[in-house]
Amino acid sequence: MEDSVRINDTTLRDGEQTAGVAFTPDEKIAIARGLARAGVAEMEVGIPSLGPEERETIRAIASLALVTRPMVWARMCETDVAAAALCNVSLINLSIPVSDIHMAYKIRRDRAWVLMTVARVVREAVDRGMMVSVGAEDASRADMGFLYRVADVAQTAGASRLRFADTLGLLDPFTTYERISALRGRFDLPIEMHAHDDLGMATANTLAAVLAGAKYVNTTVNGLGERAGNASLEEVALALHVIYKRKTGVDMKQLPIISEVVGRASGRPASPQKSVVGAGVFTHEAGIHVDGLLKDVHTYQGIDPADLGRSHSIVLGKYSGSRAVEYVYGKLGISLSRAQARDIVSLVRAHAVMTKGPPSAQDLHRFLGQAQTHGSAVALL
């Protein structure tokens, strides 16, 4: 459909390339199942050329016949295509550098060699029955005129899409929009956006690419990936749903679940304030916010936590007001007078400064006793 976007999640490939992260085969299978339950359209599951153990894991995932289509990553060379052919996966990303600096110093080849290699290797993969995405590595630093030639050669050779890789995360959303728009204006070849987060703009750049016409986007769960990571699945999927009403097929209620699975497997759990899936992103303390929420939830609700299978939480701290105190005590089955609430606010604030955390139920009962004693002393005076 015109308003649909296909998410190709690369947690099992680019996410695993996070320094210090390595998944066991069982963990990879669990993540693959989680992505399928979440309704992700595609997943990049590994690199066949790494060796027989990697290929065995890829075949194990492929044999599950999940609704999420598996893809493998490979270099633009015949040996990698041959290794991929052993994995029972028909979708392949063939990656090749397209910026002058990568061509000169990484592969020590010229533009003519790149064009010739794309034509030859893409055709080889297509002839083997594979659907090919041509991964334009470091596309964000490439000469656009040359990138047009790469796209043209790829399309002629039978490629199904072009992956525009912001390999070093140097783009901003405005430039991303311009470049993807330019590519879409010249070619029918669908564009796949691959954004890194070195400047904190991977999600924004991914959304800009979609607005410019990209039909495929790469993500990782919790934003895993090399250096600062990639565009995160949870951010991209929810933003496309909430802001742009684009269809991705993703079940938003599964996002916190897959985040937890990947957090355990990677040893990198989402921080409490990680957007969408962090433990604290629907937690409120500031008195003015809590007062607004209790009057009408929409005053401070831009995203409905129920869409993610979650709910708002109110905690007490330095910035709490009497309304929040009354609410929290009400949850304990205790009705406070306004005077008691005001007294307890002072005790809560002092506790927060001293302990750097919210009071426990035991603390709250102690505060109530102190407030009642204080109130009795005042009455005697």
C-alpha positions in Angstrom: 0.0 0.0 0.0 1.1 3.6 -0.7 1.2 4.5 3.0 3.0 1.3 4.2 6.6 1.1 5.2 8.5 -2.2 5.5 10.9 -2.4 8.5 14.0 -4.5 8.0 15.4 -5.0 11.5 19.1 -5.7 11.7 19.5 -6.4 15.4 20.9 -9.9 14.6 23.6 -8.4 12.3 24.4 -4.7 12.8 23.1 -4.9 16.4 25.4 -7.8 17.2 28.3 -5.7 15.8 27.9 -3.5 18.9 31.3 -3.7 20.7 31.2 -6.4 23.3 27.9 -7.9 22.1 27.6 -11.5 20.8 24.5 -13.6 20.7 24.4 -17.4 21.1 22.4 -19.3 18.5 19.6 -19.8 21.0 19.5 -16.1 21.7 19.4 -15.3 18.0 16.5 -17.7 17.5 14.6 -16.1 20.5 15.2 -12.7 19.1 14.0 -13.8 15.6 10.8 -15.2 17.2 10.3 -12.0 19.1 10.7 -9.9 15.9 8.1 -12.2 14.2 5.7 -11.8 17.1 6.1 -8.1 16.8 5.1 -8.2 13.1 8.4 -6.9 11.8 8.4 -7.4 8.0 12.1 -8.4 7.5 15.2 -9.1 9.6 18.8 -9.3 8.7 19.9 -12.4 10.4 23.7 -12.7 9.9 26.7 -12.8 7.6 27.2 -16.2 5.9 30.9 -15.6 5.1 31.7 -15.6 8.9 31.8 -19.4 8.7 29.9 -22.7 9.1 28.6 -21.9 12.6 27.0 -18.6 11.4 25.5 -20.3 8.4 24.1 -23.1 10.6 22.3 -20.5 12.8 21.0 -18.7 9.7 19.6 -21.9 8.3 18.0 -22.7 11.7 16.3 -19.3 11.7 15.2 -19.7 8.1 13.8 -23.2 8.8 11.4 -21.7 11.4 9.4 -20.2 8.4 8.5 -17.1 10.5 6.3 -14.4 9.1 9.3 -12.1 9.3 11.4 -12.7 6.1 15.1 -13.4 6.8 17.9 -11.5 4.9 21.6 -12.1 4.9 24.4 -9.5 4.6 27.3 -10.0 2.3 30.1 -8.1 0.6 29.7 -7.5 -3.1 31.8 -10.5 -4.3 31.1 -13.9 -5.7 32.5 -15.8 -2.7 30.1 -14.1 -0.3 27.2 -14.8 -2.7 28.2 -18.5 -2.8 28.3 -18.6 1.0 24.8 -17.0 1.2 23.5 -19.6 -1.3 24.2 -22.3 1.4 21.8 -20.7 3.9 18.3 -21.2 2.3 17.6 -17.5 2.4 16.6 -15.8 -0.8 16.9 -12.1 0.3 20.5 -10.7 0.4 22.1 -7.3 1.0 25.2 -6.9 -1.2 27.3 -4.1 0.3 29.9 -2.1 -1.5 31.6 1.3 -0.7 30.5 4.2 -2.8 32.2 7.2 -1.3 35.6 8.3 -2.7 37.3 8.0 0.6 36.1 4.4 1.1 37.0 3.4 -2.4 40.5 5.0 -2.2 41.5 3.8 1.3 39.3 0.9 2.2 39.1 -1.2 -0.9 41.7 0.7 -3.0 39.6 0.6 -6.1 38.2 3.2 -8.5 34.7 4.1 -9.5 34.8 2.1 -12.7 35.7 -1.1 -10.7 32.8 -0.5 -8.3 30.3 -0.1 -11.2 31.7 -3.2 -13.0 31.5 -5.2 -9.8 27.9 -4.2 -9.0 26.8 -5.2 -12.5 28.6 -8.6 -12.3 27.8 -9.7 -8.7 24.2 -8.5 -8.6 23.5 -10.5 -11.8 25.2 -13.5 -10.2 23.0 -13.3 -7.1 19.9 -12.8 -9.2 20.7 -15.7 -11.4 20.9 -17.8 -8.2 17.3 -16.8 -7.5 18.1 -14.2 -4.8 16.3 -10.9 -4.3 19.1 -8.3 -4.0 19.4 -5.1 -2.0 22.5 -3.2 -3.1 24.0 -1.7 0.1 25.6 1.6 -0.9 28.1 1.9 2.0 28.9 5.5 3.1 26.3 6.8 0.7 25.9 9.9 2.7 29.5 10.9 1.8 29.3 9.8 -1.8 29.2 12.0 -4.8 25.5 12.1 -5.8 26.3 11.8 -9.5 28.2 8.6 -8.9 25.5 7.3 -6.6 23.0 7.8 -9.4 25.3 5.7 -11.7 25.5 2.9 -9.0 21.7 2.9 -8.7 21.3 2.8 -12.5 23.7 -0.2 -12.8 22.1 -2.0 -9.9 18.6 -1.6 -11.3 19.8 -2.8 -14.8 21.5 -5.8 -13.2 18.2 -6.8 -11.5 18.5 -5.4 -8.0 15.2 -5.1 -6.1 16.3 -2.1 -3.9 19.1 0.3 -3.0 20.2 0.6 0.6 21.3 4.2 1.3 23.7 3.9 4.2 24.5 6.9 6.4 27.4 4.7 7.7 29.0 7.3 10.0 25.7 9.0 11.1 26.6 12.4 9.6 23.4 13.4 8.0 20.6 15.6 9.3 16.9 15.1 8.4 16.9 18.0 5.9 19.8 16.6 3.9 18.4 13.1 4.2 15.1 14.3 2.7 16.9 16.1 -0.2 19.0 13.1 -1.1 16.4 10.4 -0.9 14.0 12.7 -2.8 16.6 13.1 -5.5 17.1 9.3 -5.8 13.4 8.7 -6.0 13.0 11.4 -8.6 15.4 9.6 -10.9 14.8 5.9 -10.4 12.0 3.4 -9.8 14.3 1.4 -7.6 12.9 1.3 -4.1 15.1 2.9 -1.4 16.0 1.4 1.9 17.3 3.8 4.6 20.1 2.7 6.9 20.8 5.3 9.6 23.5 5.4 12.3 23.1 7.5 15.4 26.5 9.2 15.9 24.9 12.6 16.1 21.7 11.4 17.7 19.6 11.7 14.5 19.2 8.2 13.3 15.4 8.0 14.0 14.8 11.5 12.6 16.8 10.7 9.5 14.9 7.5 9.0 11.6 9.3 9.2 12.8 12.0 6.8 13.7 9.2 4.4 10.2 7.8 4.6 8.7 11.2 3.9 11.0 11.5 0.9 9.8 8.2 -0.5 11.9 5.4 1.1 9.8 2.2 1.4 12.2 0.2 3.5 14.0 1.2 6.7 16.6 -0.5 8.8 16.3 -0.6 12.6 17.7 -2.3 15.7 16.0 -3.1 18.9 17.0 -0.6 21.7 19.1 1.2 19.1 22.0 -1.3 19.2 24.7 -1.1 16.6 28.3 0.0 16.0 29.5 3.1 17.9 26.4 5.1 18.8 24.1 2.5 17.3 21.3 2.5 14.7 17.8 3.9 14.4 15.8 2.0 17.1 12.9 -0.2 16.2 10.7 1.1 18.9 11.2 4.7 18.1 10.8 4.3 14.3 7.8 2.0 14.5 5.9 4.2 17.0 6.7 7.5 15.3 5.5 6.2 12.0 2.3 5.0 13.7 1.6 8.1 15.9 2.9 11.0 13.8 2.5 9.8 10.2 -0.2 7.1 10.4 2.0 4.8 8.3 1.3 1.1 8.3 4.3 -1.1 9.4 2.5 -4.2 10.6 4.2 -3.8 13.9 2.3 -4.8 17.1 3.3 -1.9 19.4 2.4 -4.0 22.5 5.3 -6.3 21.6 7.9 -3.6 21.6 8.6 -3.6 25.4 8.8 -7.4 25.3 11.3 -7.6 22.4 13.3 -4.8 24.1 13.6 -6.9 27.2 14.6 -10.0 25.3 17.4 -8.1 23.4 18.4 -6.3 26.6 19.1 -9.6 28.3 20.8 -11.2 25.4 23.0 -8.3 24.7 23.8 -7.4 28.3 22.6 -3.8 27.3 19.2 -3.3 28.9 17.3 -0.2 27.9 17.9 2.7 30.2 15.0 3.8 32.4 14.5 6.9 30.2 14.9 5.2 26.9 12.1 6.5 24.7 9.1 4.1 24.2 10.5 1.1 26.2 12.3 2.6 29.2 10.9 1.8 32.6 10.4 5.4 33.4 9.0 6.9 30.3 5.4 6.9 31.5 6.3 7.8 35.1 5.4 11.2 36.5 6.6 13.1 39.5 6.4 16.9 38.9 3.3 18.2 40.8 2.0 20.3 37.9 2.1 17.3 35.6 0.5 14.9 38.1 -2.3 17.5 38.8 -3.0 17.8 35.0 -3.0 14.0 34.5 -5.4 13.4 37.3 -7.8 16.0 35.9 -7.6 14.8 32.3 -5.0 12.3 31.1 -4.6 14.0 27.8 -3.1 17.1 29.4 0.2 15.3 29.6 -0.2 12.3 27.4 1.1 12.5 23.9 1.5 8.7 23.5 -1.1 6.4 25.0 0.9 3.9 27.1 -2.0 1.4 26.6 -0.9 1.2 22.9 2.3 -0.4 24.3 0.6 -2.5 26.9 1.7 -0.1 29.6 0.2 2.5 31.9 1.0 5.7 33.6 2.8 5.6 37.0 3.0 8.3 39.6 5.9 8.5 42.0 6.7 10.9 44.8 9.8 13.0 44.9 11.3 16.5 45.2 8.9 18.0 42.7 5.7 16.4 44.0 2.7 18.4 45.2 -0.1 17.7 47.6 -2.3 16.3 44.9 0.2 13.6 44.0 0.6 12.8 47.7 -3.2 12.4 48.2 -3.3 10.1 45.1 -0.4 7.8 46.2 -1.9 7.5 49.7 -5.3 6.8 48.2 -3.7 3.8 46.3 -2.7 2.6 49.8 -6.3 2.9 51.0 -5.5 6.0 53.1 -7.5 9.2 52.8 -5.5 12.3 53.8 -6.7 15.7 54.9 -5.3 18.7 53.0 -3.2 19.6 56.0 -1.8 16.1 56.3 -0.9 16.1 52.6 0.9 19.5 52.9 2.9 18.2 55.8 3.8 15.0 54.0 4.9 16.9 50.9 7.7 18.4 53.0 8.8 15.0 54.3 8.7 13.5 50.8 10.9 16.3 49.4 13.4 15.9 52.2 13.5 12.2 51.7 14.1 12.5 47.9 17.0 14.9 48.4 18.6 12.6 51.0 18.0 9.2 49.4 17.9 10.1 45.6 14.8 7.9 45.3 11.1 7.7 46.0 9.7 6.7 49.4 8.6 3.1 50.0 5.2 2.2 51.4 6.9 1.8 54.8 8.3 5.4 54.5 4.8 6.6 53.6 3.3 5.1 56.7 6.1 6.6 58.8 5.5 10.1 57.2 1.8 9.8 58.0 2.6 9.1 61.6 4.9 12.1 61.7 2.3 14.3 60.1 -0.4 13.2 62.6 2.0 13.9 65.5 2.8 17.3 64.1 -0.9 18.0 63.6 -1.7 17.1 67.2 1.1 19.3 68.5 -0.3 22.2 66.5 -3.8 21.6 67.8 -2.5 21.6 71.5 -0.9 25.0 70.9 
